[in-house]
Amino acid sequence: MYFLIVLVLGLAAWVGFLTYQMGNLRRQHRILGRGLNEVNLYEALTAHVERVDEFEQLISDVISEQEKLNRKLLQTVQHVGLVRYDAFNDMGGRLSFVLALLDAGGNGILVTTICGRQETRTYAKDIKAGKAAVVLTEEEQQAISQALSRRK
């Protein structure tokens, strides 16, 4: 008889504990299900996980595209150096010039225009890593140095 009384009291305590836990679960379910109309919690969470997966894929695509753009950007003209000067003693106005157009790696072109009284000549020289394969004038060196000093 004592055994049955202890067993009933133990079962009553167990039922009370389970009721308390069930109340907590209902409260959590109500919080999670806020704003859901006739959709069960499983469907809502599944839809949410699918949206998160879509956003992760979208972010991955954006990062990939950004990396492509960054690689292309390294090859665009980013550094410019311009030096104007008088090529001849009898000419004023500093009409002759050297223009250096370089990318992030110091590669690009050097455009030199020499203005005289009778004619104007323009030359282009390739620049690789800030150096030319041909001899450069002082003004051309200045234009390259000016452009490279702006890389920082």
C-alpha positions in Angstrom: 0.0 0.0 0.0 2.8 2.4 0.9 4.4 1.5 -2.3 1.4 2.4 -4.4 1.0 5.8 -2.5 4.7 6.6 -3.2 4.2 5.5 -6.9 1.1 7.7 -7.3 2.9 10.7 -5.7 5.9 10.0 -8.0 3.7 9.8 -11.1 1.8 13.0 -10.0 5.2 14.8 -9.7 6.2 13.5 -13.1 2.9 14.7 -14.7 3.4 18.1 -13.1 7.0 18.3 -14.5 5.8 17.3 -18.0 2.9 19.8 -17.8 5.5 22.6 -16.9 7.7 21.5 -19.8 4.7 21.4 -22.2 3.8 25.0 -21.2 7.4 26.1 -22.0 7.2 24.4 -25.4 3.8 26.0 -26.1 5.2 29.5 -25.2 8.2 28.9 -27.4 6.0 27.7 -30.3 3.8 30.7 -29.9 6.8 33.0 -30.1 8.3 31.3 -33.1 4.9 31.1 -34.8 4.2 34.8 -34.4 3.0 36.2 -37.7 2.3 32.8 -39.3 -1.2 32.4 -40.6 -2.3 28.8 -41.1 1.2 27.6 -41.7 2.7 25.2 -39.3 6.1 25.8 -37.7 7.9 23.1 -39.7 6.8 24.7 -43.0 7.8 28.2 -41.8 11.2 27.0 -40.7 11.7 25.0 -43.9 10.9 28.1 -46.0 13.3 30.2 -43.8 16.1 27.7 -44.3 15.5 27.8 -48.1 15.7 31.6 -48.1 18.9 31.5 -46.1 20.4 29.0 -48.6 19.3 31.3 -51.4 21.0 34.3 -49.7 24.2 32.3 -49.1 24.3 31.5 -52.9 23.6 35.1 -53.8 26.4 36.3 -51.5 28.7 33.7 -53.0 27.9 34.9 -56.5 28.4 38.6 -55.5 31.8 37.7 -53.9 32.8 35.8 -57.1 31.8 38.7 -59.3 33.6 41.2 -57.0 36.8 39.1 -57.3 36.5 39.2 -61.1 36.0 42.9 -61.1 39.0 43.4 -58.8 41.2 41.4 -61.2 40.0 43.5 -64.1 40.5 46.7 -62.1 44.2 45.9 -61.6 44.6 46.1 -65.4 42.9 49.5 -65.9 44.7 52.9 -66.0 45.0 53.9 -62.4 48.1 56.1 -62.3 48.7 59.1 -64.5 51.8 61.2 -64.8 52.0 64.4 -66.9 55.0 66.5 -67.6 54.8 69.6 -69.8 58.0 71.2 -71.1 59.5 73.3 -73.9 61.2 70.9 -76.4 63.0 73.7 -78.2 64.6 76.9 -76.9 62.9 79.1 -79.4 59.4 77.8 -78.4 57.5 78.9 -75.3 54.3 77.9 -73.7 55.4 74.4 -72.7 53.3 72.8 -75.5 55.3 69.5 -75.6 54.3 66.9 -73.0 54.8 63.4 -71.8 51.8 61.4 -70.5 52.3 58.2 -68.5 49.2 55.9 -68.2 49.9 53.0 -65.9 47.9 50.2 -64.3 48.4 48.9 -60.7 51.5 46.9 -61.7 53.2 49.9 -63.4 52.4 48.6 -66.9 51.0 50.8 -69.6 52.1 53.3 -72.1 54.0 56.5 -72.3 52.8 59.1 -74.9 55.3 61.8 -75.8 54.3 64.7 -78.0 56.9 67.2 -79.2 55.6 70.4 -80.6 57.8 72.5 -83.0 57.1 75.5 -85.1 56.5 73.5 -88.3 55.3 70.1 -87.0 54.2 68.1 -84.0 55.3 64.5 -83.5 53.8 62.0 -81.1 55.5 58.8 -79.9 54.2 55.9 -77.8 56.4 53.6 -75.7 55.4 50.4 -73.8 56.1 50.4 -70.1 56.4 47.2 -68.1 56.7 47.3 -64.3 57.7 51.0 -64.5 60.5 50.4 -67.1 60.8 50.9 -70.8 62.7 48.7 -73.3 64.1 51.8 -74.9 66.0 54.8 -73.7 63.8 57.4 -72.1 64.3 61.2 -71.9 64.5 63.0 -68.6 60.8 64.2 -69.1 59.6 60.7 -69.8 61.4 59.4 -66.6 59.7 62.2 -64.7 56.3 61.3 -66.0 56.8 57.6 -65.0 58.1 58.6 -61.6 55.2 60.9 -61.1 52.7 58.2 -62.0 54.4 55.6 -59.8 54.6 57.9 -56.8 50.8 58.1 -56.9 50.4 54.3 -56.5 50.4 54.5 -52.7 
